[in-house]
Amino acid sequence: MSTRRSFIKISALGLGGVAAAGGLTRMAMGSSVMDTILKKVPGKEKPLHRTPTYCEVCFWQCAGWVYKDSEGNIRKIVGNDDDQHCNGRFCPRGTGGIGQYYDEDRLKTPLIRTTIDGKQTYREA
């Protein structure tokens, strides 16, 4: 490598090739990250139940639809076509609601801060 520019070109080509190969193998296997999280088996699709909802990620509170399978697992969240704020499409924050719902660190019950022996702790409300 004689110049810095040629080093950057070769590095970019190598990284691009690795990224493309990784994407192709994932497409060939037919799975995605959400399939892995939800333990979804390709070819064994269950009927989805549509439930109206609204997004609470930002102050717009766009209306949408949540699609759940028979086990109650959320499969997708889409915007409501009749909503004037989102016009049928959630922003990336809204569509990320599935990840927020299945987050291991999500608080599932309200907590109350208590002080015991000078240490601050939390207990369930």
Secondary structure as GFF3:
##gff-version 3
##sequence-region A 1 125
A	DSSP	alpha_helix	4	29	.	.	.	ID=ss1
A	DSSP	alpha_helix	33	37	.	.	.	ID=ss2
A	DSSP	beta_strand	49	54	.	.	.	ID=ss3
A	DSSP	beta_strand	63	68	.	.	.	ID=ss4
A	DSSP	beta_strand	74	79	.	.	.	ID=ss5
A	DSSP	alpha_helix	92	95	.	.	.	ID=ss6
A	DSSP	alpha_helix	97	101	.	.	.	ID=ss7
A	DSSP	beta_strand	111	116	.	.	.	ID=ss8
A	DSSP	beta_strand	119	124	.	.	.	ID=ss9
###
